[in-house]
Amino acid sequence: MEIRKLEWDSEFFDMQIGRVDLQTLDDAVDLALMHYDLKYQFDLLYVFSKEGLSFDAIGAELVDEKILYSKPCEPCEQYNDISFYKQDTPSEDLYRLALVSGGYSRFKLDERLPKGSYERLYTRWIENACPKEGTNKLILTFLDAQNIAKGMITIDHQGELGHIGLVAVDEECQHQGIGGKIMSTLDGYLYGLGVKTLEVPTQKANKDACRWYEKNGFKVKSVTPIYHWWL
């Protein structure tokens, strides 16, 4: 069992943050017994647990059950009202959609994180997701009649694997098939590039998202309980 400091998270949130992955019950018990020593090293530990394995310690809270979905890429229909975002910095529409995408994020739900953490994190995420020279990052958007982005999917693909990052449709435009159009266009485009598999993580608590992914052909690959352990 390795406990490692997360340099990026520590700097971004201005606190000492680490990560540990639990594989056995003995790991969970041993980790809980290390509380006294760890509190002098970390403010917060992300505890990633094997499915079905719980972690019980003072200050620890289950904040997410991350579901990783997967599907094979297929030659799907392409839609003319779906476009590729071309700029290397986000528009105001994309900033707004990025916040919509994180409604069930553990960084939003954990109120012990510094105020504004969720907003700053998803702002950085959409900035990093923009297409830039030398990367395989893409953003597909649905634009309304006023050229306002009402839906988006971000993706980064390497070789035969495509990894979806942010997925969002404006609340007033949901259940109108917009997300399905974007996903179909993305699926077909990546299939043409030789990408064989698409993966996307979401939260088990986000029932609408889970149903939508399954409706679009995704199958559960893994489930990972995630705890925030405040020391």
C-alpha positions as CSV (number, residue, x, y, z in Angstrom):
1,M,0.0,0.0,0.0
2,E,1.6,3.2,-1.2
3,I,0.6,6.7,0.1
4,R,1.9,9.3,-2.3
5,K,1.6,13.1,-2.3
6,L,-0.3,14.7,-5.1
7,E,1.8,17.7,-6.1
8,W,-0.7,19.2,-8.5
9,D,-3.6,18.9,-6.2
10,S,-1.6,20.2,-3.2
11,E,-0.6,23.3,-5.1
12,F,-4.0,23.9,-6.6
13,F,-5.9,23.6,-3.3
14,D,-3.1,25.1,-1.2
15,M,-3.0,22.2,1.2
16,Q,-1.2,18.9,1.6
17,I,-3.1,16.2,-0.4
18,G,-2.2,12.6,-1.0
19,R,-3.7,9.5,-2.5
20,V,-3.8,5.8,-1.5
21,D,-5.4,2.8,-3.2
22,L,-6.9,0.1,-1.1
23,Q,-7.0,-3.5,-2.4
24,T,-7.6,-5.6,0.7
25,L,-9.4,-5.3,4.1
26,D,-5.9,-5.4,5.7
27,D,-5.0,-2.3,3.7
28,A,-8.1,-0.5,5.0
29,V,-7.4,-1.5,8.7
30,D,-3.7,-0.6,8.5
31,L,-4.4,2.8,6.9
32,A,-7.0,3.7,9.6
33,L,-4.3,2.9,12.3
34,M,-1.9,5.4,10.6
35,H,-4.1,8.4,11.4
36,Y,-1.8,9.9,14.1
37,D,1.3,9.8,11.8
38,L,-0.5,10.9,8.7
39,K,-2.1,14.0,10.1
40,Y,1.3,15.6,10.4
41,Q,1.9,15.0,6.7
42,F,-1.4,15.6,5.0
43,D,-4.5,17.7,5.3
44,L,-6.5,15.4,3.0
45,L,-6.1,11.9,1.6
46,Y,-8.1,10.7,-1.4
47,V,-8.7,7.0,-0.6
48,F,-9.6,5.0,-3.7
49,S,-11.0,1.6,-2.6
50,K,-11.6,-1.7,-4.4
51,E,-15.3,-2.2,-5.2
52,G,-17.1,-3.7,-2.2
53,L,-14.3,-2.7,0.2
54,S,-15.3,0.1,2.7
55,F,-13.0,2.4,4.6
56,D,-13.9,3.4,8.2
57,A,-12.0,6.1,10.0
58,I,-12.7,9.3,11.8
59,G,-12.9,12.1,9.3
60,A,-13.4,9.8,6.3
61,E,-16.4,10.2,4.1
62,L,-17.5,8.4,1.0
63,V,-17.8,11.2,-1.6
64,D,-18.0,9.3,-4.8
65,E,-18.5,5.9,-6.4
66,K,-16.8,6.4,-9.7
67,I,-18.2,4.3,-12.5
68,L,-15.9,3.8,-15.6
69,Y,-18.0,3.1,-18.7
70,S,-16.6,1.6,-21.9
71,K,-17.9,0.9,-25.4
72,P,-16.4,0.0,-28.8
73,C,-16.3,2.8,-31.4
74,E,-18.8,2.3,-34.2
75,P,-19.5,3.9,-37.6
76,C,-22.3,6.1,-36.2
77,E,-24.4,8.9,-37.9
78,Q,-22.7,12.3,-38.2
79,Y,-24.9,15.4,-37.6
80,N,-24.4,18.7,-39.3
81,D,-25.5,20.8,-36.3
82,I,-22.5,19.3,-34.3
83,S,-19.3,21.2,-34.8
84,F,-15.7,21.0,-33.6
85,Y,-14.5,23.8,-31.4
86,K,-11.4,25.4,-33.0
87,Q,-10.1,27.9,-30.5
88,D,-7.3,27.1,-28.0
89,T,-9.1,29.0,-25.2
90,P,-12.7,28.4,-24.0
91,S,-15.6,30.6,-24.9
92,E,-18.0,31.8,-22.2
93,D,-20.4,29.1,-23.3
94,L,-17.9,26.4,-22.6
95,Y,-17.0,27.8,-19.2
96,R,-20.7,27.7,-18.4
97,L,-21.1,24.2,-19.6
98,A,-18.1,23.0,-17.8
99,L,-19.7,23.9,-14.5
100,V,-22.9,22.2,-15.6
101,S,-20.9,19.0,-16.2
102,G,-19.7,18.8,-12.6
103,G,-23.0,18.9,-10.8
104,Y,-22.2,15.6,-9.0
105,S,-18.5,16.1,-8.6
106,R,-16.9,15.2,-5.3
107,F,-15.1,18.5,-5.5
108,K,-18.5,20.2,-5.4
109,L,-20.2,18.0,-2.9
110,D,-17.4,18.1,-0.3
111,E,-18.0,21.4,1.5
112,R,-14.8,21.1,3.5
113,L,-12.8,22.0,0.4
114,P,-11.9,25.7,0.1
115,K,-14.8,27.9,-1.1
116,G,-14.8,28.1,-4.9
117,S,-12.7,24.9,-5.4
118,Y,-15.2,23.2,-7.7
119,E,-15.5,26.3,-9.9
120,R,-11.8,26.9,-10.2
121,L,-11.1,23.2,-10.9
122,Y,-13.7,22.9,-13.7
123,T,-12.6,26.2,-15.2
124,R,-9.0,24.8,-15.4
125,W,-10.4,21.5,-16.8
126,I,-12.1,23.1,-19.7
127,E,-9.1,25.3,-20.4
128,N,-6.9,22.2,-20.5
129,A,-9.4,20.4,-22.8
130,C,-9.2,22.9,-25.6
131,P,-7.6,21.7,-28.8
132,K,-3.9,22.7,-29.0
133,E,-1.2,21.9,-31.5
134,G,0.6,18.7,-30.7
135,T,-2.3,17.2,-28.8
136,N,-5.3,15.0,-29.7
137,K,-7.8,17.0,-27.7
138,L,-11.2,17.7,-29.2
139,I,-14.3,19.5,-28.1
140,L,-17.6,18.8,-30.0
141,T,-20.4,21.3,-29.5
142,F,-24.1,21.7,-30.4
143,L,-24.8,25.3,-31.4
144,D,-28.3,26.8,-31.3
145,A,-29.7,29.3,-33.9
146,Q,-27.8,32.1,-32.2
147,N,-24.5,30.2,-32.3
148,I,-24.6,29.7,-28.5
149,A,-23.1,26.3,-27.4
150,K,-25.9,24.4,-25.6
151,G,-24.1,21.1,-25.3
152,M,-20.5,19.7,-25.5
153,I,-18.3,16.7,-25.1
154,T,-14.5,16.9,-24.5
155,I,-12.2,14.1,-25.5
156,D,-8.6,13.1,-25.6
157,H,-7.6,10.1,-27.8
158,Q,-4.3,8.2,-28.0
159,G,-3.9,5.3,-30.3
160,E,-6.9,3.0,-30.1
161,L,-8.4,4.5,-26.9
162,G,-10.5,7.6,-26.6
163,H,-11.1,9.1,-23.1
164,I,-14.2,11.4,-22.6
165,G,-13.7,14.2,-20.1
166,L,-16.6,16.7,-19.7
167,V,-20.1,16.1,-20.9
168,A,-22.8,18.7,-20.5
169,V,-26.1,19.9,-22.0
170,D,-27.8,23.1,-20.8
171,E,-30.6,22.2,-18.3
172,E,-33.3,23.8,-20.4
173,C,-32.1,21.8,-23.5
174,Q,-31.9,18.4,-21.9
175,H,-34.0,15.4,-23.1
176,Q,-34.1,16.8,-26.6
177,G,-31.5,14.4,-28.2
178,I,-28.6,16.9,-28.2
179,G,-26.3,14.7,-26.2
180,G,-27.1,11.8,-28.4
181,K,-26.2,13.7,-31.5
182,I,-22.9,14.8,-30.1
183,M,-22.0,11.3,-28.9
184,S,-23.0,9.8,-32.3
185,T,-20.9,12.3,-34.2
186,L,-17.9,11.8,-31.9
187,D,-18.2,8.0,-32.1
188,G,-18.3,8.0,-35.9
189,Y,-15.5,10.5,-36.2
190,L,-13.2,8.5,-33.8
191,Y,-14.0,5.3,-35.6
192,G,-12.8,6.8,-38.8
193,L,-9.5,7.7,-37.1
194,G,-9.0,4.1,-36.0
195,V,-10.0,4.6,-32.3
196,K,-11.4,1.3,-31.1
197,T,-12.7,2.0,-27.6
198,L,-14.3,4.9,-25.8
199,E,-14.1,5.3,-22.0
200,V,-15.9,7.8,-19.7
201,P,-16.1,8.1,-15.9
202,T,-19.2,9.3,-14.1
203,Q,-20.7,9.2,-10.6
204,K,-22.9,6.4,-9.5
205,A,-25.2,9.0,-7.9
206,N,-25.7,10.7,-11.2
207,K,-28.5,8.3,-12.3
208,D,-29.5,10.3,-15.3
209,A,-25.9,10.2,-16.7
210,C,-25.7,6.5,-16.0
211,R,-28.9,5.8,-17.8
212,W,-27.8,8.0,-20.7
213,Y,-24.4,6.2,-21.2
214,E,-26.1,2.8,-21.0
215,K,-28.7,3.9,-23.6
216,N,-25.8,5.0,-25.9
217,G,-24.1,1.6,-25.7
218,F,-21.7,2.0,-22.8
219,K,-21.1,-0.9,-20.3
220,V,-19.7,-0.7,-16.8
221,K,-16.0,-1.5,-16.7
222,S,-15.3,-0.8,-13.1
223,V,-16.7,0.8,-9.9
224,T,-14.4,2.6,-7.5
225,P,-15.5,4.0,-4.2
226,I,-13.6,7.2,-3.3
227,Y,-13.3,8.6,0.2
228,H,-12.1,12.0,1.3
229,W,-10.2,11.5,4.6
230,W,-9.7,14.8,6.4
231,L,-6.8,14.4,8.9
